[in-house]
Amino acid sequence: MAGYLSELQRRGYTFFMEIKEIEYAILLKDHEAFDWKKNQYLRSASEKNKSIYTINQNKNLFLDLYHKHELLVTDETKKLKIEYTKKLLHFNSKTCQKCNAKLKLVNDSFYGCPNYKSGDEHSTFSDKPPYYYNNNGKFKSWLPDVISQSGFKKIVRAGDLLDFYELNGLICLSLKHLNSSFRKQINIRSDVKKSSNAFEQESKIKLEKIYDIVKYNPVIKYKYKNEKEKHCELDFIVSNKNDSKVIICECKTSDLDIDNIQEELYINLLTHILQTRGDNREVRFRYIIEK
């Protein structure tokens, strides 16, 4: 832990950290890591099958929610637009929206209704036009919203539900109202994952030319005291023979993806593993940024 803290402090980090006690941390052997990854894949496939099955078993519910959600957002948008038009009309004429009285200039940038004492909702305006809230923006998140309304938030996946709607001849609501399909968001995530895998392979080749030992996608099984057991998959752990340090390398597509919490976790766990083995090498962390 001390080596970890000094490493971050060397880089200029200043922070308050909740220190958790590690009950155990184990670097899985290659065959153990393979089995864990296989189980993760099978679990993901099982979750996808469960998602599709749930949608088909509740077909009428999801079709109904599609139309209800579209109607709800479009009706809200119409009401907001009507309200905005009225408010803008009264702003331009400097009259009260409730009683039509002529507004008085209270100071250089504030207008108020002289009848404000007679009840609520009398108009007040600044010197700037009222803001128009475009409720259509709610269509950006329409799929997660529909899933939440269905009661199957932890089961149904957005991509599976979009497939279902398209197979039933329904248009993606964000494409229909915003000319931007939710499918694009799904594809972007998929493309980023593919690009990331390719970049990792390129980085692996370069690292193998520099370091004697390169562990690719090693898996650590760990447990904090009074918490559940977890696993994390790193990109690389590299080292040279007879060197005094071990380096964790993580690939990122840009500086914006740098994750200090992930960095903290990985250094903490690997330091614990080495110390448990009586290995006093220093654990360092390095980001490999895709150019």
N, C-alpha and C positions, 0 to 999 in steps of 0.2 A: 504493500500500500504506500509506504514511504517513497519508494522509487517511482511509483505512478504519480503521486502528488508533485514530487519535485520535477518530473518531466513536464507536466502541464504548467506548473509555475514558471519553468524555464521559458515556456512559450508565451508567458504573459497573462495566463488565465487568473482571474480573481473571482472566487465564487464561494458559496456556502453549500456543502454537500452533505446529504443524508448518508451516513455510513451504515451499510447493512452488513451483517455477519454472514459470510459464506459457510454453509454447512458442508458442501462439497462441490468440486468442479473437476470434471474428468474430460480429457481429450480422447474422444473415441478412436478406436483402432479403425483401419480402413474398411474392414468388412462390417464393423458395427455402424460406421457412418453410412455405408452403402445401404444397409438394412433400414436405417432411420429415414434416409432420403426416399427409398422405395415406399416405405409406409406413408410418407408425406404425399407422395404422388398418388398412391391408392386412395388415401383419405380425400384428396382433392377431387379425384374422379368420382368417388362415392358421394361427395357433397354436391357435385354437379348433377349426378343422376337423381339425387334427392330433390334438388331444386327443380329440375324438369318435371319430375313426378308430381311434386306439390302444385306446380302451375297447372298441369293437365287435370289433376284431380279437382282443382278449384277454377276451372276455365271460366265459368259464368261470372264468378266473383271478379276475376281480373279484367274481363271484358267490360263489366259494369263500372269498375273503378277507373278504367281508361276514359270512358265517356263522362263520368261524373267529374273527374279531375279537370278535363278540358273545359267542361261547362262552368265549373267553379271558378277557374282562373280567368276565363274570358268574361264572365259576368262581373267579377271583381274589377277587372281592367276597365270595362265599360263604365261602371259606377265611379271609379276613380277619375276617369277622363271627364265625365260629366261634372263631377265635383270640382275638378281642376279648372274646367272651362268657366264655371260659375265664379270661382274664386278669382280667376284672372280678370273677368269682366268687372267685378267689384274693385279689384286692385287698380285697374285702369281708370275707373270712374271715381275712385276714392270714396266709395259708399259702403255702408255696413251690409254684410251679407244677410243679416237677420232682420233688420228693420229699415234698411235703405237710407238711413240718415247719412248726411254728409260727414265724412270723417274729418277730424281735426288734427292738424299737425302738432304733435306734442313736443317734439324736438326736431333736430335736423334730419333724423332718419327714422322717425316712428310716427305712425298715424293710429289714432284710436277713436272709437265710437263715443259720442257724447252721452249716449244712453246706457253705458256699460253698467251703471248701478242698478238698472231695472231687471237684470237677470244675466244668465250665462250665455255664452256663444256669440256675443257681439264681436264684430270684427276688429282685429288689430293687424296692421301691416308695417313691415319695414319698408325701406326705399327700394328693396329688390323684389322682382316678381316672384310669385309663389313657385315652389319647386314642384316639377311634375314627376311623380313616381311611376315608372313604367312597370306595371305589375306583370307584364309578359315575361320578365326575367325569371319568374318562377318556373317557366317551362324548361330552364336549363337543368333543373334537378328533378324533373317530373318522374323519372323512373324510380329513384330512391324514395321519393315522396309516395308514389303509388305502393311500393313494397311495404313501406312503413304503415300505410293505411290498411293494408291487407292483413296485418298481424303476423306476417311471415318474414320479418326483417332479418332474422338470423339464419334463414333457410334459403330463400329465393335470391338468385343472383341477377343483377341488372341485365347482363348480356343474354342470359337465358330468357328473361321476360321480353326483351326487345325482339329476340328471334320468334317468340310465340306470337307477339302482336303482328309482326311482318308476315308470318305464315297465315295469319287470319285476315290479311288484307288491310291492316291498319298502319297509318303513317306515324313515324316517330314524331311526337308532339313538338319537340324542340326544332326539328327540321321543318315541320309544318308552320310553326309560328315565328321561329327565329332564323330559319334557313341555316341551321347548324345542327347536324344529327348527333345524338348521344353516342351513336356508333363510332364517331370520330374520337371521342374520349376513350372508349374501350380500345380502339385500334392504336391510339397513341401509347397507351400503357403496354400493349403487346409489343409494339415496335421498339419501345425503350428497353423492354426486357431482352428482346432478340439482340439489339445493339449492344447491350451490357454484356451479354454472354460472349459475343464476338470480341469485344474489347478485353474481356477477361482472358480469353485464349491468346490474344496478341501479347498481353502483359505477362502471361505465364511463360511464353517463349523467351521474352526479354529477361525475366527474372532468373530463369534457369541458366542463362549465360553469365550471370553475376554471382549467384549464390550456390553453395554446395548442396543445400537442402531447401527444397521448395515444396511445401504442403499446400495443395490446391483444394479449396473448399473444405477445409477441416471442420468438424463439428464438435462443439463443446456441450456436454451435458452438465447442468449445474442446478444448484438449489440454494436459495437464501433461507436462513432460519425462519421458520413459521410461514414459509411460502411454498407454493407448488414447484415441482421440478419443471425445468424448462430446457430447451435446446437453442443454440444459436449456430449459424453457419457462417464462417468467416470466408473472405476471398482467398487470402494467402497468409501463411506463416513462413518466414524465410530466415535462414541463418547460414553462417559460414563456420567451418570447423575451427575450433580453438579461438572463436570470437567471444567477446564478453557481452554480446547483446543478441537478442532475438527481436525480429521486426514483424509487426502485423501490417500487412498491406491491404488497403481497401480501394477498390476501383469506383470512381464516381464520374458521372458524365459532365459535371461542372462544379465550380466552387459552391454553387447554391445548394448542392446536395450534401455538403459536409455536415456530419451529424456528431456533435460533441458528446451526446449521451451514449451513442453507439461506441464511440472511441473510449469513453470512460469504462463502459461495461467490458469491452474486449480486453483492455489492458489489465483491468482488475482481475478478471478471470484467469488470464494466462499467467499473470504474476503469481496468483494463488497456486496454480497447477505446478509451476516450476519450483516454488518454495516448498511445496509438499514433497517434491522429489529430491529436495536438497540441492536444487539447481539455482545458483545465485546470479545467473545472467540477468542483465537489465532488459526490460521489455520496452520497446519503442514502437511508435505508430507512424505510419506513412500513408498519405493519400496519393493515389495515382489518378490524375485527372485526365480525362479524355480530351484531346486537343481537337 
